[in-house]
Amino acid sequence: MDYLVFLLFFLAAVVTVITAIKLSTYADALSEKTKLGGMLVGTILLAGATSLPEVTTSVSAVILDTPDIAIGNVLGSNMFNLLILASFDLYYRKRQILKDAAKEHFYTASLGLLLAATALLALTVKIDIEILNIGLDTFSILLIYIIGMYTITRISKNEPRVIPVPEVEDNTKLNTSAITLRRAIVGFAVSAVVIMIVGTVLTFTGDRIAVITGLGASFVGSFLIAATTSLPEAVSVLIAIQLRNYNLAIGSLLGSNLFNMIILAGTDVIYRQGPILSFVSPAHQITAGAVSILSVIVLFSLIRKRYGSPFTYAIPSILLILVYFISSYLIFVN
């Protein structure tokens, strides 16, 4: 009975949203009660936890011998994460959430662009060479990630901490001061586990929906499943913005994009037929190219000096949203 698949998919999505709210709240409490700032908590802890659905999805797809869904999920999630950032930036354009973003986000976005460009090159050239049972291409992605994260960590330690200007009390701002450090750690861990379990349910029901609707594996992985596994990021970012912890919100999305590239390398370890990027549809070149273009737009938004009115401020986000939907259409027709 097909309608039960859609119902289970919907219920899993609802549980994902509720859990992501808890996850983001505990992450904000951790950023307040530890020496880690919102940027580091968002880029490492929250990004890793909200990317757990992508882990279970891609691993399950490889086990089911559908590498197109595995790769499409990773690259599509990165596309969708940048869409989330642009959408919230556009909606909250009067707050100009990117205006006072920590400098470290520029380095994170730059690393994301480099990884996306490397993936695009690998998908285009398709080098059939393996190192330690993984493709040379994904091995290069893994190496770039390790060197990049090490560099960002070193730079972050040397950057002066920016103390935000106190804002007028906002009644809509959620209060996390009553959450103890121990409760925040336990709550964060439990929420992360729930996110991972529900992500698995989203994967299998999403795969079944793909069969029912007759959509191609590349499009399903890059759009439908990628969007659903990115629900935790969307909700977490919304809560972080409501908490006025903008660095946590930005770091969560940009860090999640970096973490997703590690998932891509991990799928290659599991895939036994050869370098996984050599066995997927050329349509993924569009996704990787789109992520690269979107990353350039985000970089511009982070480094620009003049912001002007809310409308002129929002122009890059509007452009990013347009590029996203044009890319999605191109993926669908291919």
RODO-2510 file (C-alpha; in nm, 4 decimals, decimal comma):
residues 334
     n   res          X          Y          Z
     1     m     0,0000     0,0000     0,0000
     2     d     0,1828     0,3003    -0,1368
     3     y     0,0110     0,5601     0,0790
     4     l     0,1754     0,4086     0,3906
     5     v     0,5162     0,4876     0,2425
     6     f     0,4226     0,8528     0,2017
     7     l     0,2760     0,8594     0,5543
     8     l     0,5899     0,7102     0,7076
     9     f     0,8025     0,9551     0,5102
    10     f     0,5941     1,2452     0,6447
    11     l     0,6110     1,1198     1,0060
    12     a     0,9877     1,0759     0,9806
    13     a     1,0170     1,4317     0,8507
    14     v     0,8125     1,5649     1,1442
    15     v     1,0287     1,3779     1,3979
    16     t     1,3368     1,5142     1,2217
    17     v     1,2117     1,8706     1,2578
    18     i     1,1277     1,8314     1,6276
    19     t     1,4619     1,6668     1,7052
    20     a     1,6537     1,9281     1,5080
    21     i     1,4961     2,2013     1,7236
    22     k     1,6319     2,0288     2,0348
    23     l     1,9680     1,9720     1,8683
    24     s     2,0125     2,3375     1,7792
    25     t     1,9017     2,4540     2,1252
    26     y     2,1561     2,2278     2,2966
    27     a     2,4258     2,3400     2,0518
    28     d     2,3559     2,7040     2,1406
    29     a     2,3836     2,6171     2,5102
    30     l     2,7192     2,4470     2,4450
    31     s     2,8496     2,7532     2,2611
    32     e     2,7535     2,9692     2,5620
    33     k     2,8772     2,7408     2,8421
    34     t     3,2087     2,6299     2,6884
    35     k     3,5075     2,8161     2,5494
    36     l     3,3975     2,7179     2,1998
    37     g     3,2248     2,9972     2,0113
    38     g     2,9231     2,9735     1,7861
    39     m     3,1447     2,9407     1,4800
    40     l     3,3313     2,6313     1,6054
    41     v     3,0237     2,4663     1,7578
    42     g     2,8301     2,5251     1,4367
    43     t     3,1082     2,4176     1,2010
    44     i     3,2052     2,1021     1,3908
    45     l     2,9437     1,9772     1,6399
    46     l     2,6133     2,0947     1,4954
    47     a     2,7245     2,0439     1,1351
    48     g     2,8365     1,6882     1,2076
    49     a     2,5180     1,5989     1,3958
    50     t     2,2791     1,7429     1,1370
    51     s     2,4720     1,5592     0,8630
    52     l     2,4025     1,2186     1,0195
    53     p     2,0978     1,1598     0,7926
    54     e     2,3290     1,2055     0,4930
    55     v     2,5612     0,9416     0,6416
    56     t     2,2888     0,6793     0,6795
    57     t     2,1374     0,7703     0,3420
    58     s     2,4593     0,7421     0,1426
    59     v     2,5745     0,4239     0,3173
    60     s     2,2340     0,2631     0,2625
    61     a     2,2387     0,3679    -0,1037
    62     v     2,5792     0,2063    -0,1581
    63     i     2,4608    -0,1137     0,0095
    64     l     2,1578    -0,1111    -0,2225
    65     d     2,4009    -0,0633    -0,5158
    66     t     2,2583     0,2747    -0,6143
    67     p     2,5705     0,4968    -0,6242
    68     d     2,3786     0,7716    -0,8045
    69     i     2,1581     0,8218    -0,4985
    70     a     2,4625     0,8182    -0,2681
    71     i     2,6546     1,0836    -0,4623
    72     g     2,3427     1,2808    -0,5517
    73     n     2,2463     1,2929    -0,1847
    74     v     2,5828     1,4389    -0,0821
    75     l     2,6160     1,6977    -0,3585
    76     g     2,2432     1,7751    -0,3567
    77     s     2,2504     1,8315     0,0194
    78     n     2,5336     2,0807    -0,0272
    79     m     2,3239     2,2623    -0,2872
    80     f     2,0222     2,2618    -0,0580
    81     n     2,2256     2,3831     0,2418
    82     l     2,3345     2,6903     0,0475
    83     l     1,9730     2,7423    -0,0583
    84     i     1,8769     2,7346     0,3110
    85     l     2,1386     2,9994     0,3892
    86     a     2,0212     3,2220     0,1042
    87     s     1,6526     3,1772     0,1911
    88     f     1,6948     3,2729     0,5558
    89     d     1,9302     3,5558     0,4638
    90     l     1,6650     3,6876     0,2263
    91     y     1,3820     3,6473     0,4776
    92     y     1,5816     3,8135     0,7572
    93     r     1,7404     4,0678     0,5228
    94     k     1,6774     4,3542     0,7652
    95     r     1,9006     4,1810     1,0212
    96     q     2,1768     4,1323     0,7595
    97     i     2,2949     3,8119     0,9270
    98     l     2,6050     3,7807     0,7065
    99     k     2,7255     4,1330     0,7776
   100     d     2,9064     4,0565     1,1043
   101     a     2,9894     3,6924     1,0345
   102     a     3,3170     3,5674     1,1815
   103     k     3,6146     3,5813     0,9439
   104     e     3,6607     3,2068     0,9833
   105     h     3,3454     3,1472     0,7784
   106     f     3,5273     3,2836     0,4745
   107     y     3,7915     3,0139     0,5136
   108     t     3,5248     2,7456     0,5601
   109     a     3,3363     2,8594     0,2498
   110     s     3,6644     2,8711     0,0530
   111     l     3,7425     2,5124     0,1527
   112     g     3,3899     2,4106     0,0507
   113     l     3,4436     2,5712    -0,2906
   114     l     3,7756     2,3891    -0,3358
   115     l     3,6175     2,0541    -0,2450
   116     a     3,3229     2,1101    -0,4808
   117     a     3,5579     2,2064    -0,7646
   118     t     3,7659     1,8939    -0,6978
   119     a     3,4520     1,6784    -0,7108
   120     l     3,3494     1,8457    -1,0385
   121     l     3,6921     1,7730    -1,1873
   122     a     3,6759     1,4108    -1,0701
   123     l     3,3289     1,3621    -1,2191
   124     t     3,4473     1,5092    -1,5491
   125     v     3,7824     1,3302    -1,5869
   126     k     3,6834     1,0010    -1,4130
   127     i     4,0272     0,8769    -1,3060
   128     d     4,0128     0,5001    -1,2541
   129     i     4,3038     0,4802    -1,0059
   130     e     4,2737     0,3504    -0,6495
   131     i     4,4799     0,4228    -0,3365
   132     l     4,4162     0,2151    -0,0254
   133     n     4,0968     0,0759    -0,1853
   134     i     3,9511     0,4197    -0,2574
   135     g     3,9668     0,6254    -0,5738
   136     l     4,2459     0,8758    -0,6267
   137     d     3,9780     1,1426    -0,6704
   138     t     3,8031     1,0822    -0,3366
   139     f     4,1427     1,0315    -0,1702
   140     s     4,2342     1,3811    -0,2920
   141     i     3,9072     1,5189    -0,1532
   142     l     3,9817     1,3597     0,1843
   143     l     4,3370     1,4974     0,1868
   144     i     4,2198     1,8494     0,0955
   145     y     3,9603     1,8331     0,3754
   146     i     4,2170     1,7293     0,6387
   147     i     4,4705     1,9949     0,5372
   148     g     4,1984     2,2584     0,5075
   149     m     4,0422     2,1892     0,8474
   150     y     4,3856     2,1865     1,0125
   151     t     4,4633     2,5229     0,8539
   152     i     4,1265     2,6722     0,9528
   153     t     4,1731     2,5543     1,3128
   154     r     4,5175     2,7145     1,3311
   155     i     4,3908     3,0387     1,1812
   156     s     4,0895     3,0452     1,4146
   157     k     4,3163     3,0284     1,7191
   158     n     4,5093     3,3324     1,5979
   159     e     4,2034     3,5378     1,5040
   160     p     4,0930     3,7908     1,7684
   161     r     3,7595     3,7019     1,9261
   162     v     3,4870     3,9467     1,8282
   163     i     3,2542     4,0403     2,1116
   164     p     2,9089     4,1114     1,9706
   165     v     2,7385     4,4369     2,0556
   166     p     2,4562     4,3772     2,3060
   167     e     2,1193     4,3929     2,1381
   168     v     1,7853     4,5135     2,2584
   169     e     1,6008     4,2369     2,4406
   170     d     1,3917     4,0354     2,2000
   171     n     1,0922     3,8518     2,3417
   172     t     1,1077     3,6034     2,0549
   173     k     1,4617     3,4990     2,1469
   174     l     1,4705     3,1545     2,3014
   175     n     1,6362     3,1198     2,6408
   176     t     1,9075     2,8575     2,6834
   177     s     2,0701     2,9975     2,9982
   178     a     1,8721     2,7566     3,2194
   179     i     2,0216     2,4524     3,0445
   180     t     2,3152     2,3063     3,2376
   181     l     2,6328     2,1978     3,0587
   182     r     2,5736     1,8310     3,1441
   183     r     2,2155     1,8444     3,0194
   184     a     2,3327     2,0151     2,7005
   185     i     2,5932     1,7431     2,6323
   186     v     2,3540     1,4540     2,7018
   187     g     2,0670     1,6182     2,5147
   188     f     2,2876     1,6918     2,2146
   189     a     2,4125     1,3297     2,2020
   190     v     2,0632     1,1781     2,2334
   191     s     1,9217     1,4129     1,9693
   192     a     2,2060     1,3230     1,7332
   193     v     2,1278     0,9514     1,7661
   194     v     1,7575     1,0120     1,6994
   195     i     1,8466     1,2207     1,3938
   196     m     2,0587     0,9348     1,2592
   197     i     1,7820     0,6756     1,3083
   198     v     1,5138     0,8912     1,1509
   199     g     1,7516     0,9697     0,8645
   200     t     1,7610     0,5997     0,7830
   201     v     1,3804     0,5902     0,7673
   202     l     1,3824     0,8908     0,5347
   203     t     1,6297     0,7103     0,3103
   204     f     1,4316     0,3916     0,2604
   205     t     1,0948     0,5629     0,2281
   206     g     1,2452     0,8196    -0,0103
   207     d     1,3916     0,5400    -0,2216
   208     r     1,0513     0,3703    -0,2326
   209     i     0,8815     0,6964    -0,3317
   210     a     1,1332     0,7246    -0,6162
   211     v     1,0225     0,3839    -0,7436
   212     i     0,6539     0,4710    -0,7095
   213     t     0,6843     0,8049    -0,8900
   214     g     0,9278     0,6795    -1,1557
   215     l     1,1796     0,9624    -1,1065
   216     g     1,5437     0,8953    -1,1951
   217     a     1,7980     0,8009    -0,9267
   218     s     2,0196     1,1021    -0,9964
   219     f     1,7322     1,3485    -0,9558
   220     v     1,5913     1,1680    -0,6529
   221     g     1,9291     1,1696    -0,4801
   222     s     2,0123     1,5298    -0,5725
   223     f     1,6710     1,6788    -0,4995
   224     l     1,4141     1,4741    -0,3056
   225     i     1,6357     1,2787    -0,0649
   226     a     1,8917     1,5598    -0,0400
   227     a     1,6182     1,8024     0,0621
   228     t     1,4684     1,5696     0,3222
   229     t     1,8038     1,4791     0,4796
   230     s     1,8786     1,8528     0,4985
   231     l     1,5710     1,9174     0,7145
   232     p     1,7823     1,9113     1,0355
   233     e     2,0087     2,1832     0,8928
   234     a     1,7101     2,3983     0,7966
   235     v     1,5449     2,3765     1,1376
   236     s     1,8722     2,4125     1,3265
   237     v     1,9578     2,7271     1,1343
   238     l     1,6126     2,8756     1,1961
   239     i     1,6456     2,8170     1,5711
   240     a     2,0000     2,9551     1,5743
   241     i     1,8796     3,2718     1,3994
   242     q     1,5954     3,3073     1,6489
   243     l     1,8597     3,2756     1,9200
   244     r     2,0493     3,5511     1,7352
   245     n     2,3496     3,3197     1,7210
   246     y     2,4236     3,3947     1,3571
   247     n     2,7715     3,2424     1,3609
   248     l     2,6189     2,9154     1,4815
   249     a     2,3695     2,9250     1,1936
   250     i     2,6267     3,0040     0,9252
   251     g     2,8830     2,7614     1,0667
   252     s     2,6267     2,4823     1,0772
   253     l     2,5525     2,5050     0,7039
   254     l     2,9058     2,5654     0,5787
   255     g     3,0461     2,3019     0,8133
   256     s     2,7804     2,0537     0,7056
   257     n     2,8898     2,0998     0,3442
   258     l     3,2467     2,0113     0,4437
   259     f     3,1315     1,7107     0,6454
   260     n     2,9248     1,5875     0,3514
   261     m     3,2371     1,5652     0,1372
   262     i     3,3853     1,3258     0,3936
   263     i     3,0697     1,1170     0,3524
   264     l     3,1424     1,1086    -0,0204
   265     a     3,4892     0,9675     0,0461
   266     g     3,3402     0,7199     0,2945
   267     t     3,0993     0,5828     0,0357
   268     d     3,3965     0,5104    -0,1893
   269     v     3,5501     0,2960     0,0851
   270     i     3,2324     0,0839     0,0999
   271     y     3,1739     0,0684    -0,2770
   272     r     3,3582    -0,2383    -0,4067
   273     q     3,3200    -0,2072    -0,7846
   274     g     3,5860     0,0631    -0,8155
   275     p     3,6157     0,4421    -0,7677
   276     i     3,2554     0,5407    -0,7036
   277     l     3,2757     0,8681    -0,8959
   278     s     3,3578     0,6672    -1,2094
   279     f     3,0291     0,4744    -1,1856
   280     v     2,7758     0,7559    -1,1546
   281     s     2,5717     0,9589    -1,4011
   282     p     2,7287     1,2633    -1,5759
   283     a     2,4298     1,4593    -1,4431
   284     h     2,6179     1,4951    -1,1141
   285     q     2,8577     1,7293    -1,2922
   286     i     2,5721     1,9783    -1,2979
   287     t     2,5241     1,9427    -0,9223
   288     a     2,8952     1,9779    -0,8440
   289     g     2,9190     2,2758    -1,0787
   290     a     2,6159     2,4357    -0,9161
   291     v     2,7654     2,3911    -0,5685
   292     s     3,0838     2,5616    -0,6933
   293     i     2,8919     2,8577    -0,8357
   294     l     2,6747     2,8894    -0,5240
   295     s     2,9889     2,8784    -0,3057
   296     v     3,1357     3,1704    -0,5022
   297     i     2,8187     3,3728    -0,4374
   298     v     2,8380     3,2929    -0,0640
   299     l     3,2027     3,3972    -0,0572
   300     f     3,1102     3,7288    -0,2155
   301     s     2,8375     3,7782     0,0462
   302     l     3,0900     3,7188     0,3244
   303     i     3,3646     3,9532     0,1994
   304     r     3,1716     4,2448     0,0513
   305     k     3,2177     4,5732     0,2331
   306     r     2,9117     4,7718     0,1259
   307     y     2,5666     4,6420     0,2158
   308     g     2,3307     4,9328     0,1516
   309     s     1,9534     4,8867     0,1822
   310     p     1,7907     4,5527     0,2700
   311     f     1,7139     4,5030    -0,1007
   312     t     2,0682     4,5580    -0,2291
   313     y     2,1954     4,3461     0,0592
   314     a     1,9690     4,0593    -0,0511
   315     i     2,0713     4,0583    -0,4194
   316     p     2,3359     3,7798    -0,3817
   317     s     2,0840     3,5604    -0,1988
   318     i     1,8248     3,6189    -0,4716
   319     l     2,0840     3,5228    -0,7324
   320     l     2,1774     3,2109    -0,5357
   321     i     1,8152     3,0971    -0,5199
   322     l     1,7741     3,1461    -0,8956
   323     v     2,0906     2,9468    -0,9694
   324     y     1,9670     2,6680    -0,7425
   325     f     1,6361     2,6226    -0,9227
   326     i     1,7925     2,6520    -1,2683
   327     s     2,0435     2,3826    -1,1687
   328     s     1,7662     2,1608    -1,0309
   329     y     1,5799     2,1888    -1,3589
   330     l     1,8918     2,0947    -1,5558
   331     i     1,9472     1,7923    -1,3301
   332     f     1,5855     1,6845    -1,3848
   333     v     1,5977     1,7080    -1,7652
   334     n     1,9261     1,5150    -1,7698
***
